[in-house]
Amino acid sequence: MNSSTETNHNLLIKTLGEAFEGVTIADAQHPDFPLIYVNGGFERLTGYTSGEVIGKNYRALQGTDTDQPEIAVMNAAIAKGAGCVVALRNYRKDGSMFWGEFSIVPLHDAQGILTHFIGILRDVAARGQTEQQAETPVHTDALAGIGNRRHFDERFANLLHVAQRIRSGISVLMIDLDHFNLFNERYGRSAGDECLRLVSGCIARSFKRTSDCVARYGGEEFAVVSFSTSAEALRHHAQSLCEHVRALNIPHGDSPDGVVTISIGGIHRLPDRDTTEELLIALANQELLAAKASGRDRVHIIG
């Protein structure tokens, strides 16, 4: 890794995850995928200092406890250059065991070559308590139970900064419920609120990596920002989400489909230094309007 790339990775230290998360970066160009960076959250969670783990593989946390099926799942994903989420038995420096949820995100350069893996480690046992502390009402939509506009804007700024620093693709989706005003008029506000809760849950389940951010952007509109490998991969994921929402079978007498559907507009881009959150949101919204204009229950994504 050249000095410029190393400097870029040092600059993104503060941008991934909240304080309770451990963040690692592994060199995907090396056959053993050594760690080149761990954050303070990782040090606090494991008891190891960065100097004690830099240059080693993440499996050092499992020690001799290698007979875990999830390790094979993780290794298979890494071998394919794919991401995954696994729960592993990990061991702190003092020998104490903790269950950790480990999310892996592959990152590619401008030529599409795999360069790094970002890993995000969370203590499963402490997760519920820490998330209650971290997800204050200031950042949570009271109706939908997911992040609100403020939460989205803050996370989006961080994720875009990371993507710019390490030259990784970033994706934005804008999602809107079709004919939702008619739904409210026919079934009432309470039914509309329940519909929003069901759909928001479906979206959140579809984008559940730690590095994903899902939020209610306003009214019946939702927003998602994530790392993804290509516009085609994002398009496939979005089409699956449309199918999952249809499968909720929420009755809608004023919809041509008879059930609640969504329209999705999106953008996948390798951001340059001048790319802004506002630009990506505007482009995704243009595609959302195109999806609605072409008949709704559609996906329009550019990349």
N, C-alpha and C positions, 0 to 999 in steps of 0.2 A: 504494500500500500504506500503510495507516494505521500510526501509531506502535506500537499494540498488537501488530499482526501482525508488524511488523519486529522488535519485542522478542522475540516468540516464536521467530522464525527464528534470531535470534542465540543463543538459549538452547539450540537443538538442535545447535549446532556440534559438540559432543563426542560425539554419540550415534550417528552413522552410520558404520559401517565401522571397520576396523582401521587402524593407523598407516600401513600401506603403500598405502592406497587414497586416491585423490583424490575428494573429494565436492563437488559443485556443486549449487546451487539456482537455477533459472531461473523468471522470472515469466511464467506462461502467459497472464496477462491482457493482456500487451503483445504487439503483432503480431510483434516481432522476437525475442521470448523472451530478453531480456537476463539475464545472470547477476546475481544479487543477493547471492550468497555463494559463496566457495570456501574450502576448509579448508587446513590446513597441509600435508596430504598432497598436495594439488593443487599447491601452491607448490613443494614439494620435487621433485615429479615433472616439472613443466614449466619451472621456473625463473622463472616470472612471480609477482609479488606480487599479492595480492588487489586492490590499488589499480590495477593495470595491466589487469585483466580485468573488474572489476565494471562493469556497464553494457554490456558487449559480448556478442555471441552466441558460443556455443561454437565455431562454425566458424572463429573466429580461430585456433584451434590447427591447422587444416589449411592456413592460408595460401593460397598459389596452387595447392596440390595438390587441386583440387576435382573432378578427373575420377576419382572413386572411386564405384563402384556402391553401396557401403554408405551413402554420404551420402544418396542418393536414398531408400534404405530407411529411414534415420533420419528424414528429412524427412517421408516419407509417414506414418510412425507418429505423429510429433508432430502432423501436420495432423489426424489422426483422434483425437488425445488418447489414444493408446495407448502402451504401453511397448515396448521392444525391446532387443536386445543386438547390437551391431555391433563389428567390428574395423576400426579406422581408422589410417591413417598420420597421426601428429601430429608437430608440430614444437615443440621447446623454444625458449625465448627465445634460446639461443645458436645456433639453427639446426639442431641435431642432430635426426634423425628417430627416432621410436620407435613401435612398434605398440602401440596401446592398445585394450583391450576396454572399451567404453563401454556401461554399462547405464542405461537410462532408465526411471524409474518415475513415472507420472502421479499426482498427488494432487488430491483433491476436497474441497470444504467440505461442511458439513452438508446443504446443499441439492443436493449432487451436481454442483456447478459446478467445472470444472477450474480450479485456481488456480496450481499450480506443477508443475514437473518436477524431480525429484531425479535427478541423474546421478552415477554411480560409475565412476571411471576407474582402470584397472589396467594397468600395464606388462606386456604379454604375455611379453616376453623374461625379465623378472625374476620372473614369477609363480610358476614352479615352486619357485625357491629361497626366495622370501619365504613361500610357503604352508607349506613344510616347516619354516621357522623359527617361523611363527605357530601352526600346528596341532600343538602339543605333545601328547604322550600324555595330558596332564592334560585336554585338551579333545576327544580323539578316542576313539571306541569301537573297541577293538582288534579285535573280531570283525567288525563291520559296515563299518568303514573310513570312517564319517561322524562327525559330531559326537555327543558323548555328552550325558548329562543336564545336566552342569555347563555345557557349552558352550551348550546350548539355553537354560538359565535366564538366563545372562548376556546372550545376544543378544536374547532375548525382552524382558527389562527395557529394553534400549536401544530396540528397535523400538516398544514400547508408549509409551515416553516421547516418541518422535518423533511418533507418531500423535496423542497427546494434545495436543502443542504446536501442531501444524499442522492439527488437526481432520481427520485422514485415517482412512479405514476400515482396520481390521486384521482379519486372519483367522487362525484357529487350527484345525488339523486334528489329531485323534487317530486313529491307524491301527493296526489289530490284525490279525494273521494268524488266519484262521479255522481252528478245529480243530487248532491247532498242537501241543497236548499229544499228540493222537492221532498226528500226523505223527512226532513224536519216538519214541513208543512203537513204531510200526511200522517206521520206517526207521533209527532210531538217532541218537545225538547228532551224529555227524559230518555226516550228511545234513541234520540240522536246522540246523547252523551254516551249511552251504553254502546252504540255502534262505534263511536270514536275510540272507546276503551278497547273493544275487541280488535279493531283494525290496528291500533297502535301496538297491542301485544303481538299481533302477527308480524308486524314489521320488525319489532325488537327481536323476536325469535329468529328472524331471517338474517339479521345482522348482529350476531352476538359475540364476535371477537372483541377482545379488550380494546383493540385499536380502532374499532368501528365507533361511530357516534350517531345515534338515532335521536331525533327530537321532534316534538310538535312545534312546527314553525309558526303556526298561526291559523285559527279557524279550523278548517278541515284539511289543512296542508301539513305535510310532514317532510322532514329533510334528513338525508343520510350523507355522511362523508366517510370514506374508507380508502385504504390502500387496495388496489387491484391490479392485475397483470395486464389487462387489455380491455378495450371497449367491448369486445365480443364476450369476454367472461362476465363483464358487468351486465351486458344485455341479457345473457342467459339467466343470471341471478335475478334480475328484475322481472323477467317473464315468469320465473318460478314464483316470485312473490305475488304477482297478479293471480296466478292459479291458486295460491294458498288463500288469498283473500276471497276469491270466488267460492272456495271450498268451505268457508265459514257459513255459507248459505244464510246470510242475513237477508230476509225478505225485503224487497223494494218494488212496490207495485208500479212506480213511475219510471223504472229502469227497463230498457228493452230486454235486458237479460233476466229480469225478475228477481235479481239479487244485487247486493251492493258490490260494486267493482271499483277499481282504482285506475288512474292514468299516471304514467311515470315518464318524466323527462330527465335526461342525465347527460353528463359530460365526463369523459375520461381524458386526462391530459397529463403530460410530463411538464410540470410548471417551470417556467423560467423565473428569473429574478423579479420580473415586473408583474407576474401573475398575482392577482388579488382575489380574496374571497368574494368580493362583490362581482368581479368578472365571471367567476365560475358559477355563482348563483344565478346571474343573469342569463348565462348560456343554458344552464339546466332549465330555467324557467321558460326560455324560448322553446326548448324541446318539449316541455310539458304542455305548452299551448298547442304545439303541433300534434301531440298525441291526442289531445281533446278534439282538435279540429278534424282529425282523421277518423273519428268515430268513438272515442273513449275506450276504456279497457284496453289500452294500447301502451306500448313501450317505444319511446323515441330516444335514442342515445347516440351521441356523436363522439368521436375520438380521433 
